[in-house]
Amino acid sequence: MKKLIFHIILNALFLIPVSFCFSQNRNIDSLLTLVKSDKTDTNKVKHLNDLAWALMYQNPDTAIILGNLALKIISPVQTPEFASIKEESEDRRIRLIRANISANLGSFYYLKTDYFNALNYYQKGLKLDEGLKNKKGIAKDLGNIGNVFKDQGDYPKALGYYFEALKMAEELGYKQLIANTRCNIGIVYRHQGDYPKALNYYFKSLEIAEELGNLSGIAKNLGNIGVVYTEQNNFPKALEYDFKALEIAEELGDKNGIARQIGNIGTVYNSQNDFTKALEYGFKALKIAQEIGDKNLIAINLGNIGLLSIKTGKFIEAERYLKKAIALDDSIGVIDGLKDDEEYLSQLYDTTGRYKLALIHYKKAIALKDTIFSQENKKQLIRKEMNYEFDKKEAATKAEHDKEIAVAVAEKKKQQIIIWSVIAGLLLVIVFASFVFRSLRITR
């Protein structure tokens, strides 16, 4: 019965429209074929997991279904053939696969802005990886958990996870994760208004992404650099980076990335008071965000369109968009977005003479701003970075000290060898001299 249900679900997946991305990723086609023909074993689990990962940006809902199927197949409770495995090495392999699927499911839910489920699966993956002492997996899990807290505006907590992940990634020489984590640390500093630090981390991340040929990482960093230039009012440079990022996202078929870059371009035009173009890009970004179900992106674009509607005198539409954005921000716990949208709504009520409402929402915006930019938060951010830098220097000092000890030990051994060589040489000379002396005595 369970096998029948599994095949019904699996066959239903082939009816989901994902063919639009086949020309960009032929691998999906072959994975679909393999999943259909595989027996219920680790091969099917691997191919389901790979297929889910390949589809995550185009269709995160399908990715979640596939990931859950893979998890059910590999669970010892569901399938006795996995539970009967005796060899410890094989059991470790199964647990590593389960940890990887859990972490991937966290990423699929993260793309849908379902932070509760994302955090739940990331923590499950972390627990499994820690039990296996899988340092690479642990580092990835820590970075992913940091992403959830970053999106929810808990920057000190996010930075704590990021620096922990970065430290481990650097120890492992895991360049991909080093690049990703540096990029995310840059985002935290940008939200705090520390643009020099943000750019420093973005450019370091971009350098590694280019070295690895990671187009997704390149696009993300280019887009983030563009955002900083927008906030610094360097609009020509901002558009240059944004359009480069958009081109790569389109090449990859990354709908999430496309929506973000289109939204960023709209923000540049808004800053330049070109409201017609800004609204055009804003509605394009909103449409894609709604297609992929990214609540965070939907809220961002609703807020942007609401602000543009105030500027163009469309006050009724502005109120509708902003209230929708606030409701979404509140439901997913995005404090930064909520702060901006409360501020825009206060501005709307002030413009339309509803001063009592303007004051209420202004106070809400100020309270949220204080939460994000509080002195305690800033102190915590500084502490996190100082701890990371201290640990890094301490590790470098320890490595240098260990090197010095190793050199001293080697030198000592060398000296001992020389001393024993000299002693051996002297003994040989004495023996030889004794032999000569004895020979001379016999001769006499």
C-alpha positions in Angstrom: 0.0 0.0 0.0 2.8 2.4 1.0 4.6 1.6 -2.3 1.4 2.3 -4.3 1.0 5.7 -2.5 4.7 6.5 -3.2 4.3 5.8 -6.9 1.1 7.9 -7.2 2.9 10.9 -5.6 5.9 10.4 -7.7 3.9 10.1 -11.0 2.0 13.3 -10.0 5.3 15.1 -9.8 5.8 14.6 -13.5 2.6 16.5 -14.2 4.0 19.6 -12.4 5.2 22.2 -15.1 8.9 22.3 -14.8 9.8 21.9 -18.5 10.5 25.6 -18.9 14.0 25.1 -17.3 15.0 22.0 -19.3 16.8 24.0 -21.9 18.9 25.7 -19.2 19.5 22.5 -17.1 19.4 19.3 -19.1 20.5 17.5 -15.9 16.9 17.8 -14.6 15.7 15.6 -17.6 18.1 12.8 -16.8 17.3 13.0 -13.1 13.6 12.7 -13.7 14.3 9.5 -15.8 16.6 8.0 -13.1 14.1 8.7 -10.3 11.3 6.9 -12.2 13.5 3.8 -13.0 15.4 3.6 -9.7 14.7 0.9 -7.2 13.8 2.0 -3.6 17.3 2.3 -2.4 20.1 4.9 -1.8 20.3 5.6 -5.5 16.6 6.7 -5.6 17.2 8.8 -2.4 20.3 10.5 -4.0 18.5 11.2 -7.3 15.4 12.5 -5.5 17.6 14.8 -3.4 19.6 16.0 -6.4 16.4 16.6 -8.4 14.9 18.6 -5.5 18.1 20.8 -5.4 18.0 21.3 -9.1 14.4 22.5 -9.0 14.6 24.6 -5.8 14.7 28.0 -7.5 12.2 27.2 -10.3 9.7 25.4 -8.0 10.5 25.2 -4.3 7.1 23.5 -3.6 8.1 20.6 -5.9 11.6 20.5 -4.2 9.9 20.2 -0.8 7.8 17.3 -2.0 10.8 15.5 -3.4 12.9 16.2 -0.3 10.3 14.7 2.0 9.9 11.7 -0.3 13.7 11.1 -0.1 13.6 11.5 3.7 10.8 9.0 4.0 12.6 6.4 1.9 15.8 6.6 3.8 14.1 6.6 7.2 14.8 3.2 9.0 11.2 3.3 10.4 9.7 3.4 6.9 12.1 1.0 5.2 13.4 -2.1 7.0 16.1 -2.6 4.4 17.9 0.5 5.7 17.4 -0.5 9.3 19.0 -3.9 8.8 22.4 -2.4 7.7 25.1 -3.7 10.0 28.3 -2.1 8.8 29.2 1.0 10.7 30.6 2.7 7.6 27.4 2.1 5.7 25.3 3.4 8.6 27.4 6.6 8.7 26.8 7.1 4.9 23.0 6.8 5.4 23.1 9.3 8.3 25.2 11.7 6.2 22.6 11.5 3.4 19.8 12.1 6.0 21.6 15.2 7.3 22.1 16.5 3.8 18.4 16.0 2.9 17.3 17.8 6.2 19.6 20.8 5.4 18.3 20.9 1.9 14.7 20.9 3.0 15.6 23.8 5.3 16.8 25.7 2.2 13.6 24.9 0.3 11.5 26.3 3.1 13.8 29.2 3.5 13.2 30.2 -0.2 9.5 30.2 0.6 10.2 32.4 3.6 8.8 29.7 5.9 11.3 30.5 8.6 9.8 28.2 11.2 10.2 25.1 9.1 13.5 26.3 7.7 15.0 26.6 11.1 13.5 23.3 12.2 15.2 21.4 9.3 18.5 23.3 9.6 18.7 22.4 13.3 17.9 18.8 12.5 20.7 18.7 10.0 23.1 20.4 12.4 22.3 17.8 15.1 22.9 14.9 12.7 26.2 16.5 11.4 27.4 17.2 15.0 26.7 13.5 15.9 28.7 12.4 12.9 31.5 15.1 13.5 31.0 16.2 9.9 32.7 19.6 10.1 31.8 20.6 6.5 28.1 19.9 7.2 28.3 21.7 10.6 29.8 24.8 9.0 27.0 24.9 6.3 24.3 24.3 8.9 25.6 27.2 11.0 25.6 29.5 8.0 22.1 28.5 7.1 20.8 29.1 10.6 22.5 32.5 10.5 20.5 33.3 7.3 17.2 32.8 9.1 18.1 35.1 11.9 19.5 37.7 9.4 16.2 37.8 7.5 14.3 38.2 10.8 16.4 41.1 11.7 18.2 39.5 14.7 21.7 40.7 13.5 23.8 39.9 16.6 22.5 36.3 16.5 23.0 36.0 12.8 26.6 37.4 13.0 27.4 34.9 15.8 26.4 32.0 13.5 28.2 33.5 10.5 31.5 34.0 12.2 31.4 30.5 13.7 30.7 29.1 10.2 33.4 31.3 8.6 36.0 30.2 11.2 35.2 26.5 10.5 35.1 27.0 6.7 38.6 28.7 6.8 40.0 25.9 8.8 38.7 23.4 6.3 39.7 25.5 3.3 36.0 25.4 2.1 36.1 28.3 -0.4 32.5 28.1 -1.5 31.2 28.5 2.1 33.8 31.2 2.9 32.5 33.2 -0.1 28.8 32.7 0.9 29.4 33.6 4.6 31.4 36.7 3.7 28.6 37.8 1.5 26.0 37.3 4.3 28.2 39.1 6.8 28.3 42.0 4.3 24.5 42.0 4.2 24.3 42.4 8.0 26.7 45.4 7.9 24.8 47.0 5.1 21.6 46.7 7.1 23.5 48.4 10.0 24.6 51.2 7.6 28.3 50.3 7.8 28.9 50.5 4.0 32.7 50.3 4.0 32.6 47.0 5.9 29.8 45.7 3.8 31.6 46.4 0.5 34.8 44.9 1.9 33.0 41.6 2.6 31.1 41.7 -0.7 34.3 42.2 -2.8 36.1 39.5 -0.9 33.2 37.1 -1.5 33.0 38.1 -5.2 36.7 37.4 -5.7 36.3 33.8 -4.5 33.0 33.3 -6.5 34.8 34.4 -9.6 37.8 32.1 -8.8 35.4 29.2 -8.4 33.3 30.1 -11.5 30.2 30.2 -9.3 27.7 32.3 -11.3 25.1 32.3 -8.6 27.5 33.7 -6.1 28.8 36.2 -8.6 25.3 37.5 -9.3 24.4 37.7 -5.6 27.5 39.7 -4.8 27.1 42.0 -7.8 23.5 42.7 -6.8 24.5 43.4 -3.2 27.2 45.8 -4.3 24.7 47.5 -6.4 22.4 48.0 -3.4 25.2 49.7 -1.4 25.9 52.1 -4.3 22.2 52.9 -4.5 22.2 53.8 -0.8 25.3 55.9 -1.3 23.5 57.7 -4.2 26.0 56.4 -6.8 23.3 55.5 -9.3 25.3 54.9 -12.5 27.5 52.4 -10.7 24.4 50.9 -8.9 22.7 50.2 -12.3 25.9 48.8 -13.8 26.1 46.2 -11.0 22.4 45.5 -10.9 22.1 44.8 -14.7 25.1 42.5 -14.6 23.5 40.6 -11.7 20.2 40.4 -13.6 21.8 39.1 -16.7 23.5 36.2 -14.8 20.3 35.4 -12.8 18.3 35.2 -16.1 21.0 33.0 -17.6 20.7 30.6 -14.6 16.9 30.7 -14.6 17.0 31.8 -11.0 13.6 33.4 -10.5 14.4 34.5 -6.9 17.5 36.3 -8.2 15.7 37.8 -11.1 12.9 39.2 -8.9 15.5 40.6 -6.5 17.6 42.3 -9.2 14.5 43.8 -11.0 13.3 45.1 -7.6 16.8 46.6 -7.0 16.7 48.3 -10.4 13.3 49.7 -9.5 14.7 51.1 -6.3 17.4 53.0 -8.2 14.9 54.6 -10.5 12.8 55.5 -7.5 15.8 57.2 -5.9 16.3 59.1 -9.2 12.6 60.2 -9.1 11.8 58.3 -12.3 8.6 56.9 -10.8 7.2 55.5 -14.1 10.2 53.2 -14.6 10.3 52.4 -10.9 6.7 51.2 -10.8 7.2 49.2 -14.0 10.1 47.3 -12.4 8.3 47.1 -9.1 5.3 45.3 -10.6 7.5 43.0 -12.6 9.4 42.0 -9.4 6.2 41.6 -7.5 4.7 39.3 -10.1 7.7 36.9 -10.1 7.9 37.0 -6.3 4.2 35.9 -6.2 4.8 33.1 -8.7 7.6 31.6 -6.6 5.7 32.3 -3.3 8.6 34.2 -1.7 6.8 36.1 1.1 9.8 38.3 2.0 10.2 39.5 -1.6 6.4 40.0 -2.0 6.4 42.2 1.1 9.5 44.2 -0.1 7.9 44.9 -3.4 4.5 45.7 -1.9 6.2 48.2 0.3 8.2 49.7 -2.6 5.0 50.1 -4.7 3.2 51.6 -1.7 5.9 54.2 -1.3 5.8 55.0 -5.1 2.0 55.3 -4.9 2.4 58.0 -2.2 4.9 59.9 -4.4 2.6 59.7 -7.4 -0.5 60.8 -5.4 -2.3 57.4 -5.5 -3.1 57.4 -1.8 -5.8 54.8 -1.7 -3.6 52.3 -3.6 -0.7 53.2 -1.4 -2.6 52.4 1.8 -3.7 49.0 0.4 -0.2 48.0 -0.7 1.4 49.1 2.6 -1.1 47.4 4.8 -0.6 44.1 2.8 3.2 44.5 3.2 2.9 45.1 7.0 0.7 42.1 7.4 3.2 39.9 5.5 6.2 41.3 7.3 4.5 40.7 10.7 3.5 37.1 9.7 7.1 36.1 8.8 8.8 38.2 11.5 10.9 40.4 9.2 11.6 43.4 11.5 13.6 45.5 9.0 10.9 45.4 6.3 8.2 46.1 9.0 10.1 49.2 10.1 10.3 50.6 6.6 6.7 49.9 5.8 5.4 51.4 9.1 7.5 54.5 8.2 6.0 54.7 4.7 2.4 54.3 6.2 3.1 57.1 8.7 4.3 59.2 5.8 1.1 58.5 3.9 -1.2 59.5 6.8 0.9 62.6 7.4 0.6 63.6 3.7 -3.2 63.0 3.7 -3.8 64.9 7.0 -4.5 61.9 9.2 -2.0 63.0 11.8 -3.2 60.8 14.7 -2.7 57.6 12.5 0.6 59.1 11.3 1.9 59.4 14.9 0.8 55.9 15.8 2.7 54.3 12.9 5.6 56.7 13.3 6.0 55.5 16.9 5.9 51.8 15.7 8.6 52.5 13.1 10.8 54.2 15.8 10.3 51.3 18.2 11.4 48.8 15.5 14.3 51.0 14.5 15.5 51.2 18.1 15.3 47.3 18.3 17.5 47.0 15.2 19.9 49.8 15.8 20.1 49.7 19.6 23.4 50.3 21.3 23.3 46.8 22.8 22.9 45.4 19.3 25.8 47.4 18.1 27.9 46.2 21.0 27.0 42.6 20.3 27.9 43.0 16.6 31.3 44.4 17.6 31.8 41.6 20.1 31.0 38.9 17.5 33.6 40.3 15.1 36.2 40.9 17.8 35.8 37.3 19.0 36.2 36.0 15.5 39.3 38.2 14.9 40.7 37.2 18.3 40.2 33.5 17.6 41.7 33.9 14.2 44.8 35.7 15.5 45.0 33.2 18.4 44.9 30.3 15.9 47.6 32.0 13.7 49.8 32.6 16.8 49.3 29.0 17.9 50.2 27.8 14.4 53.3 30.0 14.4 54.2 28.8 17.9 53.7 25.2 16.9 55.9 25.9 13.9 58.6 27.4 16.1 58.5 24.4 18.4 58.6 22.0 15.4 61.7 23.9 14.1 63.3 23.8 17.5 62.6 20.1 17.9 64.0 19.4 14.4 67.1 21.6 15.2 67.6 19.7 18.5 67.4 16.4 16.7 69.8 17.6 14.1 72.3 18.7 16.9 71.8 15.3 18.6 72.6 13.6 15.3 75.7 15.7 14.9 76.8 15.0 18.5 76.3 11.3 18.1 78.0 11.3 14.7 81.0 13.1 16.2 81.1 10.6 19.2 80.8 7.7 16.7 83.6 9.2 14.7 85.8 9.6 17.7 85.2 6.1 18.8 86.1 4.9 15.3 89.3 6.9 15.4 90.1 5.5 18.9 89.4 1.9 17.7 91.5 2.5 14.6 94.3 4.1 16.6 94.3 1.2 19.0 94.5 -1.2 16.1 97.4 0.7 14.6 99.2 0.9 17.9 98.7 -2.8 18.5 100.0 -3.6 15.0 103.1 -1.5 15.6 103.8 -3.3 18.9 103.5 -6.7 17.2 105.8 -5.4 14.4 108.4 -4.3 17.0 
